[in-house]
Amino acid sequence: MGFLKTSTMICAPLMAESVEQMVEDVKQAKAEGAQLVEIRLDHINNFQPHRHLQIILKNKPLPLILVYRPKWEGGQYEGDEHSRLEGLRLAAEMGADYIDFELKVASHLIRELKMKNKNESRTKFIVSCHITGTTPSEEELSNLASTMRATGADIIKVVVNVTDITEIARIFHLLSHCQVPIIAYSVGERGLISQLLCPKFGGFLAYGSIDGCSIPGMPSLYSIKQTYKLDYMNLETKVFGLVSKPVSHSKGPILHNPTLRHENFNGVYVPLFVDNLKEFFSTYSSSDFAGFSVGFPYKEAVVEFCDEVHPLAESIGAVNTIIRRPSDGKLIGYNTDCEAAITSIEDALKGSPISGKLFVLVGAGGAGRALAFGAKSRGARIVIFDIDFERAKSLASAVSGEALAFEEVINFRPEKGAILANATPLGMHPNTDQRIPVAEETLEDYELVFDAVYTPRKTRLLKEAEAAGAIIVSGVEMFLRQAMAQFNLFTDQQAPKEFMREIIMAKF
């Protein structure tokens, strides 16, 4: 890698209920690549400061942050405040690397401890503030940071709980403008990018969970070290990501990130849990956010937020790829699904043309529109089913096909040699026992069955179609091909096709 390593450290928060388990977890965190760990003393049952701190500090393989969080700041400790603070004073005397104090108690404590241990102490003090409720504005956060710095803190820590991904922009602003080392992030599923992009904006540390301890909105140490490689992120790193809701099922990061690194492109690809497209694009409008994949349910809705739309995407009425044009910052929309889907079907048919065949499509959303236009471009006859009959009719008229009511799927009898394509989320993980309601006995009439769902690789529909003797094509093939085309658009370089195919084969 030709990029500078980041100074952001990777920290594992540990919440074991016994000291013995805590000691084991510290070793595990080190083995998984953490550079320091945060020990939550308030989670230890019957915590005894003198005895337990000695055990924890005696053989530590990594620097430790000690946190003894009271109930009033979202922690577990319910006892006497005087005893809690005595425990933290003791930790400072014993030479703990970092001690976390809540803003409410910090100023007099830090002054006292710095006076007391003037020369010998190497303990650094973190002053933390957990904000419940609304995320403060940039200005309010900046004022809060000044108040926290005034306590004598070596490092400050601000934790919010965003209700929308756009609020994380305020955290990024705080990280990049703060005058002292700072930890700032959001908890919960919508907060994930506050950890993943932390090194880009200069945060002191990012958190990652140890194996077997998943925390909403927190990446695992494994994904930080293997998928995202946060060590190599810096101010110049371009951000790409999947705009979707939900987003956790996406396999995009495990394909795009290794490919960006393989091609020596300074970029990262992250999941973006978006609730409101308009607010999202107006908030993340800088050149740092260089391109987006667009997933369910936004492929059609996103068209209106593009400044320009490629003619194919415009005729389809669905965009799955957006790039921010470097020259003027405009958002340009493309559709890489269409060719990806139709070529994966053509290649599986090994030269038997689609032209003239009956193409039965279930689902008229973004992926369905791409399939329908692809089938039309190859001269197929198209029948479309969708739960929203008006949507099916509108797509059918756009591709000179026929729309039928969704309830009719079960009774529909295709002609021999037809193609069936599922473009609904039915059968997607975790609901893998579902499938579109085509009658099982009709599956043998189809020459080929395609499923746009790619998790799992072989859906229930595909398993049953294969058993009936049809050629099957997994959504993984479409996913791979559209991702290759996206990579070309994102980077202006040719995608390494074999490399990407190898990743897909290994990881899916």
Order of alpha helices (4+ residues) and beta strands (2+ residues): beta-alpha-beta-alpha-beta-alpha-beta-alpha-beta-alpha-beta-alpha-beta-alpha-beta-beta-alpha-beta-alpha-beta-beta-alpha-beta-beta-alpha-beta-alpha-beta-alpha-beta-beta-beta-alpha-beta-alpha-alpha
